[in-house]
Amino acid sequence: MYYQNKDVPSSQIALYQLSIRQPWQAFSDYNTLTFPLSPASLRSEPSALSSFSNTRGSPLQNGVARIVDTYGLAPPIFTLDGTTGWDRHSADGYILTGLQSAQLLSNFIKEYAMLNQIQIQSGNPNLYALEFYDYFASQFWQVEPIGPVTFRQTNDRPSLTFYRLQLAGICPVRESPYSDADAIATLLSTPANQAVSIMSASISAMTTAYALSGAVTSSVVSSLA
């Protein structure tokens, strides 16, 4: 008798978000960005913090004894690679193109850095927090961007903007931050004309925070007009 593996589709939504949390009001939501397309690659790398040293050992140890100090498992480093595509997306009500979504992601990271710089320069020790939500794997972490935040385009696929960013996990956050998964699930099953009317108000409010970006704000406003 022969057995064959059968693919079973997942019933969960591959929904990923970044959220800036205010340092007051028990870290209330300041701004949340939903990735319009799932990352092409999402890598989670926790580090095992262990060190060892070799010392003189017995003949049964071939003359060498290894001493290991184990400290535990560090929070993961998340690496996200992907593209925002080129067309409009159902995740934001068909408002933003792929290029505008990439610009919005770039401005979102810059906004987080700018908010904390303002806090630091004003002598305020209470900083904004950045949180990463992976609803597919049910991982919710406070994170901090590390290393280069890369956006690139290639001549063989000029209409696509690719991104790569690394997020260092700080500590887990509450088990289910929001009920956005249900809201997005409803949106994905909504016809395009209805989705626009549902999401336009929230997208308009979200992009207002990026008045300094110019290109994204003007294009988004013209799309909503």
Phi and psi restraints in degrees (value plus and minus 20) as a CYANA .aco file:
   2 TYR   PHI    -126.0   -86.0
   2 TYR   PSI     122.4   162.4
   3 TYR   PHI    -137.5   -97.5
   3 TYR   PSI     122.8   162.8
   4 GLN   PHI    -153.1  -113.1
   4 GLN   PSI     113.7   153.7
   5 ASN   PHI     -88.8   -48.8
   5 ASN   PSI     122.8   162.8
   6 LYS   PHI    -143.3  -103.3
   6 LYS   PSI     107.1   147.1
   7 ASP   PHI     -87.4   -47.4
   7 ASP   PSI     113.9   153.9
   8 VAL   PHI    -136.3   -96.3
   8 VAL   PSI      96.0   136.0
   9 PRO   PHI     -86.8   -46.8
   9 PRO   PSI     125.0   165.0
  10 SER   PHI     -98.8   -58.8
  10 SER   PSI     120.3   160.3
  11 SER   PHI    -111.9   -71.9
  11 SER   PSI     -22.1    17.9
  12 GLN   PHI    -107.4   -67.4
  12 GLN   PSI     135.5   175.5
  13 ILE   PHI    -106.8   -66.8
  13 ILE   PSI     110.7   150.7
  14 ALA   PHI    -101.8   -61.8
  14 ALA   PSI      61.0   101.0
  15 LEU   PHI    -133.8   -93.8
  15 LEU   PSI     108.7   148.7
  16 TYR   PHI    -149.8  -109.8
  16 TYR   PSI     117.4   157.4
  17 GLN   PHI    -160.0  -120.0
  17 GLN   PSI     132.7   172.7
  18 LEU   PHI    -136.7   -96.7
  18 LEU   PSI     119.5   159.5
  19 SER   PHI    -155.6  -115.6
  19 SER   PSI     109.9   149.9
  20 ILE   PHI    -111.7   -71.7
  20 ILE   PSI     106.3   146.3
  21 ARG   PHI    -131.0   -91.0
  21 ARG   PSI     114.3   154.3
  22 GLN   PHI     -90.9   -50.9
  22 GLN   PSI     125.2   165.2
  23 PRO   PHI     -96.0   -56.0
  23 PRO   PSI     -25.8    14.2
  24 TRP   PHI    -136.7   -96.7
  24 TRP   PSI     157.5   197.5
  25 GLN   PHI      34.5    74.5
  25 GLN   PSI      24.2    64.2
  26 ALA   PHI      34.9    74.9
  26 ALA   PSI      25.2    65.2
  27 PHE   PHI      35.4    75.4
  27 PHE   PSI      37.2    77.2
  28 SER   PHI     -94.0   -54.0
  28 SER   PSI     142.4   182.4
  29 ASP   PHI     -89.1   -49.1
  29 ASP   PSI     109.8   149.8
  30 TYR   PHI    -120.7   -80.7
  30 TYR   PSI     -67.4   -27.4
  31 ASN   PHI    -181.8  -141.8
  31 ASN   PSI     122.4   162.4
  32 THR   PHI    -151.1  -111.1
  32 THR   PSI     114.2   154.2
  33 LEU   PHI    -136.3   -96.3
  33 LEU   PSI     107.5   147.5
  34 THR   PHI    -121.1   -81.1
  34 THR   PSI     106.7   146.7
  35 PHE   PHI     -84.1   -44.1
  35 PHE   PSI     103.8   143.8
  36 PRO   PHI     -87.5   -47.5
  36 PRO   PSI     -50.0   -10.0
  37 LEU   PHI    -146.7  -106.7
  37 LEU   PSI     126.5   166.5
  38 SER   PHI     -83.5   -43.5
  38 SER   PSI     122.5   162.5
  39 PRO   PHI     -76.7   -36.7
  39 PRO   PSI     124.0   164.0
  40 ALA   PHI     -87.3   -47.3
  40 ALA   PSI     -47.8    -7.8
  41 SER   PHI    -166.7  -126.7
  41 SER   PSI     111.7   151.7
  42 LEU   PHI    -151.7  -111.7
  42 LEU   PSI      93.9   133.9
  43 ARG   PHI    -134.9   -94.9
  43 ARG   PSI     111.7   151.7
  44 SER   PHI    -135.9   -95.9
  44 SER   PSI      99.9   139.9
  45 GLU   PHI    -146.2  -106.2
  45 GLU   PSI      70.4   110.4
  46 PRO   PHI     -96.1   -56.1
  46 PRO   PSI     125.8   165.8
  47 SER   PHI    -125.7   -85.7
  47 SER   PSI     112.1   152.1
  48 ALA   PHI    -104.6   -64.6
  48 ALA   PSI      91.0   131.0
  49 LEU   PHI    -104.9   -64.9
  49 LEU   PSI      73.8   113.8
  50 SER   PHI    -156.7  -116.7
  50 SER   PSI     126.7   166.7
  51 SER   PHI    -155.0  -115.0
  51 SER   PSI     133.9   173.9
  52 PHE   PHI    -160.9  -120.9
  52 PHE   PSI     137.7   177.7
  53 SER   PHI    -159.7  -119.7
  53 SER   PSI     126.5   166.5
  54 ASN   PHI    -122.0   -82.0
  54 ASN   PSI     109.5   149.5
  55 THR   PHI    -148.7  -108.7
  55 THR   PSI     153.8   193.8
  56 ARG   PHI     -84.6   -44.6
  56 ARG   PSI     113.7   153.7
  57 GLY   PHI    -144.6  -104.6
  57 GLY   PSI    -192.9  -152.9
  58 SER   PHI    -102.6   -62.6
  58 SER   PSI     147.1   187.1
  59 PRO   PHI     -79.0   -39.0
  59 PRO   PSI     -50.8   -10.8
  60 LEU   PHI     -87.8   -47.8
  60 LEU   PSI     -38.3     1.7
  61 GLN   PHI    -122.5   -82.5
  61 GLN   PSI      -1.2    38.8
  62 ASN   PHI      39.6    79.6
  62 ASN   PSI       6.7    46.7
  63 GLY   PHI      66.0   106.0
  63 GLY   PSI     -21.8    18.2
  64 VAL   PHI    -150.5  -110.5
  64 VAL   PSI     109.1   149.1
  65 ALA   PHI    -130.7   -90.7
  65 ALA   PSI     115.0   155.0
  66 ARG   PHI    -126.8   -86.8
  66 ARG   PSI     104.2   144.2
  67 ILE   PHI    -126.3   -86.3
  67 ILE   PSI     107.4   147.4
  68 VAL   PHI    -136.0   -96.0
  68 VAL   PSI     109.6   149.6
  69 ASP   PHI    -127.0   -87.0
  69 ASP   PSI     101.0   141.0
  70 THR   PHI    -133.6   -93.6
  70 THR   PSI     106.5   146.5
  71 TYR   PHI    -128.8   -88.8
  71 TYR   PSI     -35.9     4.1
  72 GLY   PHI     105.0   145.0
  72 GLY   PSI    -188.4  -148.4
  73 LEU   PHI    -128.8   -88.8
  73 LEU   PSI     101.8   141.8
  74 ALA   PHI     -96.1   -56.1
  74 ALA   PSI     137.9   177.9
  75 PRO   PHI     -77.9   -37.9
  75 PRO   PSI     133.6   173.6
  76 PRO   PHI     -95.0   -55.0
  76 PRO   PSI     138.9   178.9
  77 ILE   PHI    -123.1   -83.1
  77 ILE   PSI     100.5   140.5
  78 PHE   PHI    -115.2   -75.2
  78 PHE   PSI     110.5   150.5
  79 THR   PHI    -138.4   -98.4
  79 THR   PSI      98.9   138.9
  80 LEU   PHI    -131.5   -91.5
  80 LEU   PSI     104.2   144.2
  81 ASP   PHI    -142.6  -102.6
  81 ASP   PSI     117.3   157.3
  82 GLY   PHI     156.6   196.6
  82 GLY   PSI    -187.6  -147.6
  83 THR   PHI    -159.8  -119.8
  83 THR   PSI     134.6   174.6
  84 THR   PHI    -114.5   -74.5
  84 THR   PSI     -11.5    28.5
  85 GLY   PHI      53.4    93.4
  85 GLY   PSI    -181.6  -141.6
  86 TRP   PHI    -147.4  -107.4
  86 TRP   PSI     -45.3    -5.3
  87 ASP   PHI    -110.4   -70.4
  87 ASP   PSI     158.0   198.0
  88 ARG   PHI     -97.0   -57.0
  88 ARG   PSI     140.3   180.3
  89 HIS   PHI    -143.1  -103.1
  89 HIS   PSI     126.2   166.2
  90 SER   PHI     -90.0   -50.0
  90 SER   PSI     -42.7    -2.7
  91 ALA   PHI     -85.7   -45.7
  91 ALA   PSI     -43.6    -3.6
  92 ASP   PHI    -139.9   -99.9
  92 ASP   PSI       1.8    41.8
  93 GLY   PHI      55.6    95.6
  93 GLY   PSI       6.9    46.9
  94 TYR   PHI      40.6    80.6
  94 TYR   PSI      17.5    57.5
  95 ILE   PHI    -115.0   -75.0
  95 ILE   PSI     -68.3   -28.3
  96 LEU   PHI    -122.2   -82.2
  96 LEU   PSI     120.5   160.5
  97 THR   PHI     -98.1   -58.1
  97 THR   PSI     153.5   193.5
  98 GLY   PHI     -81.2   -41.2
  98 GLY   PSI     -61.2   -21.2
  99 LEU   PHI     -84.5   -44.5
  99 LEU   PSI     -64.3   -24.3
 100 GLN   PHI     -83.5   -43.5
 100 GLN   PSI     -56.5   -16.5
 101 SER   PHI     -85.9   -45.9
 101 SER   PSI     -58.8   -18.8
 102 ALA   PHI     -85.4   -45.4
 102 ALA   PSI     -61.4   -21.4
 103 GLN   PHI     -84.9   -44.9
 103 GLN   PSI     -57.4   -17.4
 104 LEU   PHI     -85.5   -45.5
 104 LEU   PSI     -59.9   -19.9
 105 LEU   PHI     -83.3   -43.3
 105 LEU   PSI     -63.4   -23.4
 106 SER   PHI     -81.3   -41.3
 106 SER   PSI     -65.3   -25.3
 107 ASN   PHI     -88.2   -48.2
 107 ASN   PSI     -50.2   -10.2
 108 PHE   PHI     -83.7   -43.7
 108 PHE   PSI     -64.6   -24.6
 109 ILE   PHI     -85.7   -45.7
 109 ILE   PSI     -61.2   -21.2
 110 LYS   PHI     -84.3   -44.3
 110 LYS   PSI     -58.8   -18.8
 111 GLU   PHI     -81.9   -41.9
 111 GLU   PSI     -61.7   -21.7
 112 TYR   PHI     -82.0   -42.0
 112 TYR   PSI     -65.2   -25.2
 113 ALA   PHI     -84.2   -44.2
 113 ALA   PSI     -61.3   -21.3
 114 MET   PHI     -86.2   -46.2
 114 MET   PSI     -60.9   -20.9
 115 LEU   PHI     -79.8   -39.8
 115 LEU   PSI     -63.5   -23.5
 116 ASN   PHI     -92.2   -52.2
 116 ASN   PSI     -52.6   -12.6
 117 GLN   PHI     -84.4   -44.4
 117 GLN   PSI     -57.9   -17.9
 118 ILE   PHI     -83.2   -43.2
 118 ILE   PSI     -62.1   -22.1
 119 GLN   PHI     -82.8   -42.8
 119 GLN   PSI     -63.8   -23.8
 120 ILE   PHI     -86.1   -46.1
 120 ILE   PSI     -66.2   -26.2
 121 GLN   PHI     -88.5   -48.5
 121 GLN   PSI     -44.2    -4.2
 122 SER   PHI    -108.3   -68.3
 122 SER   PSI     -18.2    21.8
 123 GLY   PHI      58.4    98.4
 123 GLY   PSI      -2.7    37.3
 124 ASN   PHI    -113.4   -73.4
 124 ASN   PSI      96.6   136.6
 125 PRO   PHI     -95.4   -55.4
 125 PRO   PSI     -30.6     9.4
 126 ASN   PHI    -105.7   -65.7
 126 ASN   PSI      92.5   132.5
 127 LEU   PHI    -124.4   -84.4
 127 LEU   PSI     136.7   176.7
 128 TYR   PHI     -89.4   -49.4
 128 TYR   PSI     133.4   173.4
 129 ALA   PHI    -136.1   -96.1
 129 ALA   PSI     126.1   166.1
 130 LEU   PHI    -130.3   -90.3
 130 LEU   PSI     110.6   150.6
 131 GLU   PHI    -143.2  -103.2
 131 GLU   PSI     123.8   163.8
 132 PHE   PHI    -136.3   -96.3
 132 PHE   PSI     107.3   147.3
 133 TYR   PHI    -136.7   -96.7
 133 TYR   PSI      99.8   139.8
 134 ASP   PHI    -131.9   -91.9
 134 ASP   PSI      74.3   114.3
 135 TYR   PHI     -92.4   -52.4
 135 TYR   PSI     -42.6    -2.6
 136 PHE   PHI     -89.7   -49.7
 136 PHE   PSI     -65.3   -25.3
 137 ALA   PHI    -117.5   -77.5
 137 ALA   PSI     -18.5    21.5
 138 SER   PHI      36.7    76.7
 138 SER   PSI      28.9    68.9
 139 GLN   PHI    -136.9   -96.9
 139 GLN   PSI     104.9   144.9
 140 PHE   PHI    -151.1  -111.1
 140 PHE   PSI      94.2   134.2
 141 TRP   PHI    -153.2  -113.2
 141 TRP   PSI     124.2   164.2
 142 GLN   PHI     -98.0   -58.0
 142 GLN   PSI     112.1   152.1
 143 VAL   PHI    -153.3  -113.3
 143 VAL   PSI     149.7   189.7
 144 GLU   PHI    -160.4  -120.4
 144 GLU   PSI     107.4   147.4
 145 PRO   PHI     -82.1   -42.1
 145 PRO   PSI     118.3   158.3
 146 ILE   PHI    -152.9  -112.9
 146 ILE   PSI     133.0   173.0
 147 GLY   PHI      47.8    87.8
 147 GLY   PSI    -189.5  -149.5
 148 PRO   PHI     -92.0   -52.0
 148 PRO   PSI     120.4   160.4
 149 VAL   PHI    -120.0   -80.0
 149 VAL   PSI      90.0   130.0
 150 THR   PHI    -125.1   -85.1
 150 THR   PSI     111.3   151.3
 151 PHE   PHI    -145.5  -105.5
 151 PHE   PSI     109.8   149.8
 152 ARG   PHI    -162.3  -122.3
 152 ARG   PSI     135.5   175.5
 153 GLN   PHI    -150.8  -110.8
 153 GLN   PSI     131.4   171.4
 154 THR   PHI    -144.6  -104.6
 154 THR   PSI     132.7   172.7
 155 ASN   PHI     -93.4   -53.4
 155 ASN   PSI     -39.2     0.8
 156 ASP   PHI    -103.1   -63.1
 156 ASP   PSI     -38.1     1.9
 157 ARG   PHI    -158.2  -118.2
 157 ARG   PSI      46.5    86.5
 158 PRO   PHI     -87.9   -47.9
 158 PRO   PSI     -39.1     0.9
 159 SER   PHI    -104.3   -64.3
 159 SER   PSI     -25.4    14.6
 160 LEU   PHI    -127.9   -87.9
 160 LEU   PSI     122.9   162.9
 161 THR   PHI    -132.8   -92.8
 161 THR   PSI     103.3   143.3
 162 PHE   PHI    -122.5   -82.5
 162 PHE   PSI     126.9   166.9
 163 TYR   PHI    -148.6  -108.6
 163 TYR   PSI     135.2   175.2
 164 ARG   PHI    -168.1  -128.1
 164 ARG   PSI     104.8   144.8
 165 LEU   PHI    -163.9  -123.9
 165 LEU   PSI     131.0   171.0
 166 GLN   PHI    -136.0   -96.0
 166 GLN   PSI     117.3   157.3
 167 LEU   PHI    -145.3  -105.3
 167 LEU   PSI     101.4   141.4
 168 ALA   PHI    -106.9   -66.9
 168 ALA   PSI     100.4   140.4
 169 GLY   PHI     -86.0   -46.0
 169 GLY   PSI     115.7   155.7
 170 ILE   PHI    -122.5   -82.5
 170 ILE   PSI     -75.2   -35.2
 171 CYS   PHI    -182.0  -142.0
 171 CYS   PSI     133.7   173.7
 172 PRO   PHI     -86.2   -46.2
 172 PRO   PSI     129.4   169.4
 173 VAL   PHI    -130.7   -90.7
 173 VAL   PSI    -198.5  -158.5
 174 ARG   PHI     -70.9   -30.9
 174 ARG   PSI     133.8   173.8
 175 GLU   PHI     -81.2   -41.2
 175 GLU   PSI     -60.7   -20.7
 176 SER   PHI    -155.8  -115.8
 176 SER   PSI      70.2   110.2
 177 PRO   PHI     -78.3   -38.3
 177 PRO   PSI     -61.4   -21.4
 178 TYR   PHI    -162.9  -122.9
 178 TYR   PSI     150.3   190.3
 179 SER   PHI    -121.2   -81.2
 179 SER   PSI       7.3    47.3
 180 ASP   PHI     -82.1   -42.1
 180 ASP   PSI     -47.4    -7.4
 181 ALA   PHI     -80.3   -40.3
 181 ALA   PSI     -61.3   -21.3
 182 ASP   PHI     -87.4   -47.4
 182 ASP   PSI     -59.2   -19.2
 183 ALA   PHI     -84.6   -44.6
 183 ALA   PSI     -62.6   -22.6
 184 ILE   PHI     -88.1   -48.1
 184 ILE   PSI     -57.2   -17.2
 185 ALA   PHI     -80.9   -40.9
 185 ALA   PSI     -60.4   -20.4
 186 THR   PHI     -85.5   -45.5
 186 THR   PSI     -60.1   -20.1
 187 LEU   PHI     -85.1   -45.1
 187 LEU   PSI     -60.6   -20.6
 188 LEU   PHI     -85.1   -45.1
 188 LEU   PSI     -43.8    -3.8
 189 SER   PHI    -116.1   -76.1
 189 SER   PSI     -12.2    27.8
 190 THR   PHI    -116.8   -76.8
 190 THR   PSI     117.3   157.3
 191 PRO   PHI     -76.1   -36.1
 191 PRO   PSI     133.6   173.6
 192 ALA   PHI     -78.6   -38.6
 192 ALA   PSI     -63.2   -23.2
 193 ASN   PHI     -85.6   -45.6
 193 ASN   PSI     -54.2   -14.2
 194 GLN   PHI     -95.8   -55.8
 194 GLN   PSI     -54.6   -14.6
 195 ALA   PHI     -83.4   -43.4
 195 ALA   PSI     -57.1   -17.1
 196 VAL   PHI     -81.8   -41.8
 196 VAL   PSI     -66.5   -26.5
 197 SER   PHI     -87.1   -47.1
 197 SER   PSI     -50.0   -10.0
 198 ILE   PHI     -93.3   -53.3
 198 ILE   PSI     -60.4   -20.4
 199 MET   PHI    -119.1   -79.1
 199 MET   PSI     -35.0     5.0
 200 SER   PHI     -80.6   -40.6
 200 SER   PSI     -59.7   -19.7
 201 ALA   PHI     -84.9   -44.9
 201 ALA   PSI     -63.7   -23.7
 202 SER   PHI     -90.8   -50.8
 202 SER   PSI     -56.7   -16.7
 203 ILE   PHI     -86.2   -46.2
 203 ILE   PSI     -59.3   -19.3
 204 SER   PHI     -82.1   -42.1
 204 SER   PSI     -63.6   -23.6
 205 ALA   PHI     -85.3   -45.3
 205 ALA   PSI     -56.9   -16.9
 206 MET   PHI     -88.0   -48.0
 206 MET   PSI     -62.6   -22.6
 207 THR   PHI     -97.3   -57.3
 207 THR   PSI     -34.2     5.8
 208 THR   PHI     -80.4   -40.4
 208 THR   PSI     -51.3   -11.3
 209 ALA   PHI     -87.3   -47.3
 209 ALA   PSI     -33.2     6.8
 210 TYR   PHI    -131.5   -91.5
 210 TYR   PSI      23.7    63.7
 211 ALA   PHI     -83.0   -43.0
 211 ALA   PSI     -45.3    -5.3
 212 LEU   PHI     -94.7   -54.7
 212 LEU   PSI     -37.0     3.0
 213 SER   PHI     -94.9   -54.9
 213 SER   PSI     -45.8    -5.8
 214 GLY   PHI      54.5    94.5
 214 GLY   PSI     -95.0   -55.0
 215 ALA   PHI     -82.5   -42.5
 215 ALA   PSI     -66.5   -26.5
 216 VAL   PHI     -87.5   -47.5
 216 VAL   PSI     -64.7   -24.7
 217 THR   PHI     -82.4   -42.4
 217 THR   PSI     -65.3   -25.3
 218 SER   PHI     -86.4   -46.4
 218 SER   PSI     -59.2   -19.2
 219 SER   PHI     -90.5   -50.5
 219 SER   PSI     -56.5   -16.5
 220 VAL   PHI     -87.6   -47.6
 220 VAL   PSI     -61.6   -21.6
 221 VAL   PHI     -82.4   -42.4
 221 VAL   PSI     -61.2   -21.2
 222 SER   PHI     -86.9   -46.9
 222 SER   PSI     -50.4   -10.4
 223 SER   PHI     -90.0   -50.0
 223 SER   PSI     -53.9   -13.9
 224 LEU   PHI    -103.0   -63.0
 224 LEU   PSI     -38.8     1.2
